[in-house]
């Protein structure tokens, strides 16, 4: 999701104001995320919880990459990023 959004922003940045609504499917069932994110929590919590936490870590990393890219493009000062979740 984030890679596609970043590529799209790259095609419109500087040409016009843009609105990007990025709705991730995580952290929700099915609990599926890259193994390296699950591994951080494996053995410390139940398997499903490790996957859930891994999904949150993955989102955190991707939001960070998006914010870094906006900074690199000199868009961060004039861009509003709103992060919402329905998980509490």
C-alpha positions as CSV (number, residue, x, y, z in Angstrom):
1,X,0.0,0.0,0.0
2,X,2.7,2.5,1.0
3,X,4.9,1.8,-2.0
4,X,2.1,2.3,-4.4
5,X,1.0,5.5,-2.6
6,X,4.6,6.8,-2.6
7,X,4.9,6.1,-6.4
8,X,1.6,7.9,-7.0
9,X,2.6,10.9,-5.0
10,X,5.8,11.1,-7.0
11,X,3.8,11.4,-10.2
12,X,1.7,14.3,-9.0
13,X,4.0,16.2,-6.6
14,X,4.8,19.7,-7.8
15,X,2.2,19.5,-10.5
16,X,-0.9,20.1,-8.4
17,X,-2.2,19.8,-4.8
18,X,-3.0,16.2,-4.0
19,X,-5.0,14.1,-1.6
20,X,-3.9,10.6,-0.8
21,X,-6.2,8.4,1.3
22,X,-4.2,5.4,2.3
23,X,-6.4,2.8,4.1
24,X,-4.4,-0.2,5.2
25,X,-5.9,-3.5,5.9
26,X,-3.8,-3.9,9.0
27,X,-3.8,-4.6,11.8
28,X,-6.8,-6.8,11.1
29,X,-7.5,-10.4,10.3
30,X,-6.2,-12.2,8.5
31,X,-3.1,-11.7,10.6
32,X,-0.5,-11.8,7.9
33,X,2.7,-9.9,7.9
34,X,6.4,-10.4,6.9
35,X,8.1,-13.0,9.1
36,X,10.8,-10.6,10.3
37,X,8.1,-8.5,11.9
38,X,6.6,-11.5,13.6
39,X,10.0,-12.8,14.7
40,X,10.5,-9.7,16.9
41,X,7.7,-10.9,19.2
42,X,7.8,-14.7,18.7
43,X,8.1,-16.6,21.9
44,X,7.3,-13.5,24.0
45,X,3.5,-13.5,23.3
46,X,1.0,-15.8,21.8
47,X,1.4,-16.4,18.0
48,X,-1.6,-14.4,17.0
49,X,-0.5,-11.5,19.2
50,X,3.0,-11.6,17.7
51,X,1.4,-11.3,14.2
52,X,-0.8,-8.5,15.4
53,X,2.2,-6.6,16.9
54,X,4.2,-7.4,13.8
55,X,1.6,-5.7,11.7
56,X,1.7,-2.6,13.9
57,X,5.5,-2.5,13.6
58,X,5.2,-2.8,9.8
59,X,2.8,0.1,9.6
60,X,5.1,2.1,11.8
61,X,8.1,1.5,9.6
62,X,6.0,2.3,6.4
63,X,4.7,5.6,7.9
64,X,8.2,6.5,8.8
65,X,9.4,5.8,5.2
66,X,6.5,7.9,3.8
67,X,7.3,10.8,6.1
68,X,11.0,10.5,5.2
69,X,10.2,10.6,1.5
70,X,7.9,13.6,1.9
71,X,10.9,15.3,3.7
72,X,13.3,14.3,0.9
73,X,10.9,15.9,-1.7
74,X,10.6,19.0,0.4
75,X,6.9,18.4,0.8
76,X,6.7,17.8,4.6
77,X,6.3,21.5,5.5
78,X,3.3,21.9,3.3
79,X,1.7,18.5,3.7
80,X,-0.8,17.4,6.3
81,X,-0.5,13.8,7.4
82,X,-3.3,12.5,9.5
83,X,-2.9,9.0,11.0
84,X,-6.0,7.3,12.4
85,X,-6.8,3.8,13.6
86,X,-9.9,2.0,14.6
87,X,-8.0,-0.1,17.1
88,X,-8.4,1.9,20.3
